[in-house]
Amino acid sequence: METHTINRLHRNVTCTFCGLCCDDLTVQVDNGQLQVADSDCSLCRSGFEQSLPPVTALNRQPQIHGRTCSFDEAFTHAANLLRNSQYPLFGGLATDVAGARATLHLADRIGAMLDHMNSTAMLRNTLAIQDSGWMTTTLTEVRNRVDLLVVFGNATSRRTPRFYQRFFNNAESMFGQDTGQRELVLIGEHNTVDIPSGNRRITHLPCIPGQFGDVAMALRALVNDQPLQAESVAGIRKCELLELVRRLRDARYSVMTWNNAELDVPHAELTVQAICGLVRDLNATTRCSALPLGGSDSDYTFAQVSTWQTGFSTRFSLAAGKPHFDPVLFSAERLLSEQETDLLLWISAFDTRRTPPESGTDVIVLGRAGMQCDIPPRVFIPVATPGIDHSGNIFRCDTGVVLPLKPLRNTGLLPVSSVLQSITDHL
């Protein structure tokens, strides 16, 4: 399998390495290696510029028990393991739309359980939606309409590095808005790295993530003219909360945002629910929307494909011939730790560092070329990376846009969808 090098400059490239899916990149390809030419985003650079191992490298060839083999032998061995498994678990699930469809097809065929590697964070939003719903907006609406942005969180600039640049500090908007008059409220423990540059008015209300829900509920009480006996909430003075309520009421288009990965606190879905309740209450007299940020390893993509095919985004089983959702019972961490699965199929096409968790279970890995597992899996099949090695589609974190991906080089590696189809054909 040889690499047919394409040495050229690609413009308007879509990045798949955070939920913003920025589609304005310029990428230089030279002898199969990629370099981002016009972005200082750390996530973008680390994703595109991961070194491609040589054709002869062990982690660029299929393996069975750590020994190199042909692709057909790997497909056959993986199919035999799946056929003989009584309780198969599909994890990782980092792939594009076509890969997600192929994953669900195979899971339905053999009756597997499925849990995305980011499901703990994903469920913080999902459980809130299931209970009370939400009123959300899109990145495009924020870029063109927002005049007051309230951010619950400490790491927006790290987890979605270009968010402020592209959607808040943008110089122009579609409707002639003076974007220089926008206001930003940061609720959290920010340092200077996390605070965007620019001349916009920035207000900082310090508190820890575990108290975001308290702040949101206090704001709800004040928005609804209910008495608040405390003089401060989470260290934020009542007068500061009243001032924020006034600004929210006066805003033409305010937006509340958070990143689900950052809410690593017990019952974080209640925090999301409190923020969404605040949004709903404000809409009685003005315009306000929620914008859940986040996304990595195509978690939003798998969630969208899975939801339209099964009704559930993650942590469900197809063993009974129909989808069965249980966020506790079908947690991959629990299933592996309690040895309730006898085979793990791990899919990770974007990041060589996202390897399967250690367990005593047999493992099949479909990993980005260059991935190195501490313990050699039963079967390892290197796969092409969407948006680098092959074309495809991926969902942005606001789920309103599906972005096309184009190949930047030809490595000869197969995409996840083709690998899974070949395995299915060998069953």
C-alpha positions as CSV (number, residue, x, y, z in Angstrom):
1,M,0.0,0.0,0.0
2,E,1.8,3.1,-1.2
3,T,1.0,6.8,-0.6
4,H,0.3,8.7,-3.8
5,T,1.5,12.2,-2.7
6,I,-0.5,15.3,-3.6
7,N,1.7,18.3,-3.1
8,R,-0.6,21.3,-3.2
9,L,-2.3,24.1,-1.2
10,H,-5.9,23.4,-0.2
11,R,-8.2,26.3,0.6
12,N,-11.5,26.5,2.4
13,V,-10.7,23.2,4.3
14,T,-13.1,22.1,7.1
15,C,-11.6,21.3,10.5
16,T,-13.0,18.3,12.3
17,F,-11.2,18.7,15.6
18,C,-13.7,20.8,17.6
19,G,-17.4,21.4,17.4
20,L,-17.1,24.7,15.5
21,C,-15.9,22.8,12.3
22,C,-14.3,26.0,10.9
23,D,-14.4,25.8,7.1
24,D,-12.0,28.6,6.1
25,L,-8.6,26.9,6.6
26,T,-5.7,26.8,4.2
27,V,-3.7,23.5,4.4
28,Q,-0.4,22.8,2.7
29,V,0.3,19.1,1.8
30,D,3.9,18.2,1.2
31,N,4.9,14.5,0.8
32,G,1.9,13.4,2.7
33,Q,2.4,15.6,5.7
34,L,0.0,18.5,6.4
35,Q,0.6,22.0,7.7
36,V,-2.0,24.5,8.5
37,A,-1.0,27.8,6.9
38,D,-3.4,30.4,8.3
39,S,-4.6,29.5,11.8
40,D,-3.0,29.5,15.2
41,C,-5.7,27.2,16.7
42,S,-3.9,24.6,18.7
43,L,-6.6,21.9,18.2
44,C,-6.6,22.4,14.5
45,R,-2.8,22.2,14.2
46,S,-2.5,19.1,16.4
47,G,-5.2,17.4,14.5
48,F,-4.0,18.1,10.9
49,E,-0.3,18.0,11.6
50,Q,-0.2,14.6,13.3
51,S,2.7,12.8,11.6
52,L,1.7,10.2,9.1
53,P,3.8,7.1,9.8
54,P,5.7,5.5,6.8
55,V,4.0,2.7,4.9
56,T,6.3,0.1,6.6
57,A,5.5,1.3,10.2
58,L,3.7,-1.3,12.3
59,N,0.9,1.2,13.3
60,R,0.0,1.8,9.7
61,Q,-0.6,-1.8,8.9
62,P,-3.4,-4.2,10.0
63,Q,-2.4,-6.5,12.8
64,I,-3.7,-9.6,14.6
65,H,-2.3,-10.1,18.1
66,G,0.4,-7.5,17.3
67,R,1.6,-9.3,14.1
68,T,1.1,-7.7,10.7
69,C,-1.3,-9.3,8.3
70,S,-3.3,-8.5,5.2
71,F,-6.5,-6.4,5.3
72,D,-8.5,-9.4,4.3
73,E,-7.1,-11.5,7.1
74,A,-7.9,-8.7,9.6
75,F,-11.5,-8.4,8.3
76,T,-12.0,-12.1,8.6
77,H,-10.6,-12.3,12.1
78,A,-12.6,-9.3,13.2
79,A,-15.8,-10.9,11.7
80,N,-15.1,-14.1,13.5
81,L,-14.8,-12.3,16.9
82,L,-18.0,-10.4,16.3
83,R,-19.9,-13.5,15.2
84,N,-18.9,-15.4,18.3
85,S,-19.4,-12.6,20.8
86,Q,-22.4,-12.8,23.1
87,Y,-22.4,-9.2,24.4
88,P,-20.5,-7.0,22.0
89,L,-19.9,-3.3,22.9
90,F,-19.1,-0.6,20.3
91,G,-17.1,2.3,21.8
92,G,-15.1,5.3,20.7
93,L,-17.4,5.9,17.7
94,A,-15.3,8.7,16.4
95,T,-16.2,8.7,12.7
96,D,-18.0,10.7,10.1
97,V,-21.7,10.4,8.9
98,A,-21.0,7.4,6.6
99,G,-19.0,5.7,9.3
100,A,-21.7,6.2,11.9
101,R,-24.3,4.7,9.5
102,A,-22.1,1.7,8.9
103,T,-21.5,1.3,12.6
104,L,-25.2,1.3,13.4
105,H,-25.9,-1.2,10.6
106,L,-23.3,-3.6,12.0
107,A,-24.5,-3.1,15.5
108,D,-28.1,-3.9,14.5
109,R,-26.9,-7.0,12.6
110,I,-25.2,-8.5,15.7
111,G,-27.1,-6.9,18.5
112,A,-24.4,-4.7,20.0
113,M,-24.4,-2.0,22.8
114,L,-23.1,1.4,21.8
115,D,-21.5,4.2,23.9
116,H,-19.6,7.1,22.5
117,M,-16.3,8.0,24.2
118,N,-17.7,11.4,25.1
119,S,-21.1,10.3,26.3
120,T,-20.6,11.4,29.9
121,A,-20.4,15.0,28.7
122,M,-23.0,14.5,26.0
123,L,-25.6,13.3,28.4
124,R,-25.4,16.5,30.5
125,N,-27.3,18.1,27.7
126,T,-29.3,15.2,26.5
127,L,-30.9,14.5,29.9
128,A,-31.9,18.2,30.2
129,I,-33.5,18.1,26.8
130,Q,-35.4,14.9,27.7
131,D,-36.8,16.4,30.8
132,S,-37.7,20.0,29.8
133,G,-36.5,20.8,26.3
134,W,-34.6,24.0,25.4
135,M,-34.7,27.0,23.1
136,T,-31.4,27.1,21.1
137,T,-29.8,29.1,18.4
138,T,-27.1,28.6,15.8
139,L,-23.5,29.8,15.4
140,T,-24.7,31.8,12.3
141,E,-27.4,33.5,14.3
142,V,-24.9,34.4,17.1
143,R,-22.4,35.8,14.5
144,N,-25.1,38.0,12.9
145,R,-27.5,39.0,15.8
146,V,-26.1,38.7,19.3
147,D,-25.7,41.9,21.3
148,L,-25.2,40.4,24.8
149,L,-23.4,37.1,25.2
150,V,-23.3,35.3,28.6
151,V,-20.7,32.5,28.9
152,F,-21.0,30.0,31.8
153,G,-17.5,28.5,31.9
154,N,-13.8,28.9,32.1
155,A,-12.3,27.3,29.0
156,T,-14.2,28.5,25.9
157,S,-11.0,29.8,24.4
158,R,-9.3,26.5,24.9
159,R,-12.0,24.0,23.9
160,T,-13.3,26.1,21.0
161,P,-10.3,28.3,20.3
162,R,-11.8,30.4,17.4
163,F,-15.3,30.9,18.9
164,Y,-14.8,34.6,19.9
165,Q,-12.9,35.4,16.7
166,R,-15.4,34.0,14.3
167,F,-18.8,34.5,16.1
168,F,-18.4,37.4,18.5
169,N,-15.5,39.6,17.5
170,N,-16.4,39.4,13.8
171,A,-16.2,42.8,12.1
172,E,-19.3,42.5,9.9
173,S,-22.8,41.1,10.3
174,M,-25.5,40.3,7.8
175,F,-27.9,42.9,9.1
176,G,-25.6,46.0,9.5
177,Q,-25.2,45.5,13.3
178,D,-22.3,47.4,14.9
179,T,-20.5,44.4,16.3
180,G,-18.2,46.7,18.3
181,Q,-21.1,47.5,20.6
182,R,-21.5,43.9,21.7
183,E,-21.3,43.0,25.4
184,L,-19.8,39.9,27.0
185,V,-20.4,38.5,30.5
186,L,-18.1,35.8,31.7
187,I,-19.4,33.7,34.6
188,G,-16.6,31.5,35.9
189,E,-12.9,31.4,37.1
190,H,-11.2,33.0,34.0
191,N,-7.6,33.8,33.6
192,T,-6.2,36.2,31.0
193,V,-5.8,33.3,28.4
194,D,-9.6,32.6,28.5
195,I,-10.7,36.3,28.1
196,P,-11.0,37.3,24.4
197,S,-9.2,40.4,23.2
198,G,-11.0,43.3,21.6
199,N,-12.7,46.5,22.7
200,R,-16.0,45.0,23.6
201,R,-17.5,45.6,27.0
202,I,-16.5,42.6,29.2
203,T,-17.9,41.9,32.6
204,H,-16.4,39.1,34.8
205,L,-18.5,37.4,37.5
206,P,-16.2,34.8,39.2
207,C,-17.5,31.5,40.5
208,I,-16.7,27.8,40.2
209,P,-18.4,25.4,37.7
210,G,-20.2,23.7,40.5
211,Q,-22.1,26.9,41.3
212,F,-23.2,27.8,37.8
213,G,-26.6,26.2,38.5
214,D,-27.0,28.4,41.7
215,V,-26.2,31.5,39.7
216,A,-28.7,30.6,36.9
217,M,-31.5,29.8,39.4
218,A,-30.8,33.1,41.2
219,L,-31.1,35.0,37.9
220,R,-34.3,33.1,37.2
221,A,-35.8,34.3,40.5
222,L,-34.8,37.9,39.7
223,V,-36.1,37.7,36.1
224,N,-39.5,36.6,37.5
225,D,-39.5,39.3,40.2
226,Q,-39.3,36.8,43.0
227,P,-37.6,37.7,46.3
228,L,-33.9,36.8,46.8
229,Q,-33.0,36.9,50.4
230,A,-29.3,36.3,50.0
231,E,-27.0,39.3,49.5
232,S,-24.7,37.2,47.3
233,V,-24.9,33.9,45.4
234,A,-21.7,31.9,44.7
235,G,-19.7,34.9,45.7
236,I,-21.5,37.2,43.2
237,R,-23.2,40.1,44.8
238,K,-27.0,40.5,44.5
239,C,-26.5,44.0,42.9
240,E,-24.3,42.5,40.2
241,L,-27.0,39.9,39.5
242,L,-29.7,42.6,39.3
243,E,-27.5,44.5,36.9
244,L,-27.1,41.5,34.6
245,V,-30.9,40.9,34.7
246,R,-31.4,44.5,33.6
247,R,-29.0,44.1,30.7
248,L,-30.6,40.8,29.7
249,R,-34.1,42.5,29.6
250,D,-32.8,45.4,27.6
251,A,-30.9,43.3,25.0
252,R,-32.4,42.7,21.6
253,Y,-30.8,39.3,21.2
254,S,-29.0,37.8,24.1
255,V,-27.4,34.3,24.1
256,M,-26.4,32.0,27.0
257,T,-23.6,29.5,26.2
258,W,-21.7,26.7,28.0
259,N,-19.5,23.7,27.1
260,N,-20.9,20.4,28.3
261,A,-17.3,19.0,28.8
262,E,-16.6,21.6,31.4
263,L,-19.6,20.8,33.6
264,D,-17.8,17.9,35.4
265,V,-19.9,18.1,38.5
266,P,-22.5,15.8,40.0
267,H,-25.9,16.1,38.3
268,A,-24.6,18.6,35.8
269,E,-27.8,18.2,33.7
270,L,-29.6,20.2,36.4
271,T,-27.2,23.1,35.7
272,V,-28.0,22.9,32.0
273,Q,-31.7,22.7,32.9
274,A,-31.4,25.9,35.1
275,I,-29.6,27.8,32.3
276,C,-32.3,26.7,29.7
277,G,-35.0,27.7,32.2
278,L,-33.5,31.1,32.4
279,V,-33.5,31.4,28.7
280,R,-37.2,30.4,28.5
281,D,-38.2,32.9,31.2
282,L,-36.5,35.8,29.5
283,N,-38.4,35.1,26.3
284,A,-41.6,36.2,28.0
285,T,-40.5,39.8,27.4
286,T,-37.4,39.8,25.1
287,R,-35.4,37.6,22.8
288,C,-32.9,35.1,24.3
289,S,-31.5,31.8,23.1
290,A,-29.2,29.1,24.4
291,L,-26.1,27.9,22.5
292,P,-24.6,24.6,23.8
293,L,-20.9,24.6,22.8
294,G,-18.7,21.5,22.7
295,G,-17.8,18.7,20.4
296,S,-14.8,16.6,19.7
297,D,-14.1,13.2,18.1
298,S,-17.3,13.8,16.0
299,D,-19.6,13.2,19.0
300,Y,-22.3,15.5,17.6
301,T,-22.1,13.7,14.3
302,F,-22.6,10.2,15.8
303,A,-25.4,11.6,18.1
304,Q,-27.3,13.1,15.1
305,V,-27.0,9.9,12.9
306,S,-27.9,7.7,15.8
307,T,-30.8,9.8,16.9
308,W,-32.4,9.8,13.5
309,Q,-31.9,6.1,13.1
310,T,-32.7,4.8,16.6
311,G,-34.2,7.7,18.6
312,F,-31.2,7.8,21.0
313,S,-27.8,9.4,20.8
314,T,-25.7,7.1,22.9
315,R,-25.7,4.4,25.6
316,F,-28.3,2.1,24.1
317,S,-28.4,-1.5,23.1
318,L,-29.7,-3.2,20.0
319,A,-29.5,-6.7,21.4
320,A,-33.3,-7.1,21.7
321,G,-33.9,-6.2,18.1
322,K,-35.0,-2.7,19.0
323,P,-33.2,0.2,20.7
324,H,-33.1,0.1,24.5
325,F,-31.7,3.3,26.1
326,D,-30.3,3.3,29.6
327,P,-27.6,5.9,30.5
328,V,-26.4,3.9,33.5
329,L,-26.8,0.3,32.3
330,F,-25.0,0.8,29.0
331,S,-22.1,2.9,30.1
332,A,-19.0,1.5,28.5
333,E,-17.0,2.2,31.6
334,R,-19.4,0.2,33.7
335,L,-19.7,-2.6,31.2
336,L,-16.0,-3.0,31.0
337,S,-15.2,-2.7,34.7
338,E,-17.9,-5.2,35.6
339,Q,-17.0,-7.5,32.8
340,E,-20.5,-7.5,31.3
341,T,-19.2,-7.4,27.7
342,D,-17.0,-10.0,26.0
343,L,-15.8,-7.9,23.1
344,L,-15.1,-4.2,22.5
345,L,-15.0,-2.7,19.0
346,W,-13.3,0.7,19.3
347,I,-13.5,3.3,16.6
348,S,-11.3,6.4,16.7
349,A,-10.5,7.9,13.3
350,F,-9.5,11.4,14.3
351,D,-7.0,11.3,17.2
352,T,-4.3,8.7,17.7
353,R,-4.3,9.5,21.4
354,R,-7.9,8.3,21.9
355,T,-7.0,4.6,22.5
356,P,-9.4,2.0,24.0
357,P,-9.6,1.9,27.8
358,E,-7.6,-0.9,29.5
359,S,-9.7,-3.9,30.3
360,G,-9.6,-7.7,30.2
361,T,-11.9,-7.7,27.3
362,D,-11.0,-8.7,23.7
363,V,-10.6,-5.6,21.6
364,I,-10.9,-4.8,17.9
365,V,-9.5,-1.3,17.1
366,L,-10.2,0.8,14.0
367,G,-7.8,3.6,14.7
368,R,-6.2,6.5,12.9
369,A,-2.9,5.5,11.3
370,G,-0.2,6.1,13.8
371,M,-2.2,5.0,16.9
372,Q,-0.2,3.0,19.4
373,C,-2.1,0.9,22.0
374,D,-0.3,0.0,25.2
375,I,-1.7,-3.5,24.9
376,P,-1.9,-4.9,21.4
377,P,-5.6,-5.5,20.5
378,R,-6.8,-8.8,19.1
379,V,-7.2,-6.9,15.8
380,F,-5.9,-3.5,14.7
381,I,-7.0,-1.9,11.4
382,P,-5.6,1.5,10.5
383,V,-8.3,3.7,9.0
384,A,-8.3,6.9,7.0
385,T,-9.1,10.2,8.7
386,P,-12.2,12.0,7.4
387,G,-11.4,15.4,5.9
388,I,-7.8,14.5,5.5
389,D,-7.6,11.1,3.8
390,H,-11.1,10.8,2.4
391,S,-14.2,12.8,1.8
392,G,-17.3,12.8,4.0
393,N,-19.6,14.9,6.1
394,I,-19.7,16.0,9.7
395,F,-22.1,17.9,11.9
396,R,-21.3,21.2,13.6
397,C,-22.0,21.6,17.3
398,D,-25.2,23.6,16.7
399,T,-26.5,20.6,14.7
400,G,-28.0,22.9,12.1
401,V,-25.2,22.5,9.5
402,V,-23.7,19.4,7.9
403,L,-20.3,20.3,6.5
404,P,-18.7,18.5,3.6
405,L,-15.1,17.2,4.0
406,K,-12.7,16.7,1.1
407,P,-9.6,14.6,0.8
408,L,-6.3,16.4,1.1
409,R,-4.0,13.4,0.3
410,N,-4.2,9.8,-0.8
411,T,-2.8,7.3,1.7
412,G,-4.5,4.2,0.4
413,L,-6.2,3.7,3.7
414,L,-9.9,2.8,3.9
415,P,-12.5,4.9,5.7
416,V,-14.3,3.5,8.7
417,S,-17.5,2.9,6.6
418,S,-15.6,0.7,4.1
419,V,-13.8,-1.2,6.8
420,L,-17.1,-1.9,8.6
421,Q,-18.8,-2.9,5.4
422,S,-16.0,-5.4,4.6
423,I,-16.2,-6.8,8.1
424,T,-20.0,-7.1,7.7
425,D,-19.5,-8.9,4.4
426,H,-17.3,-11.5,6.2
427,L,-19.9,-12.3,8.8
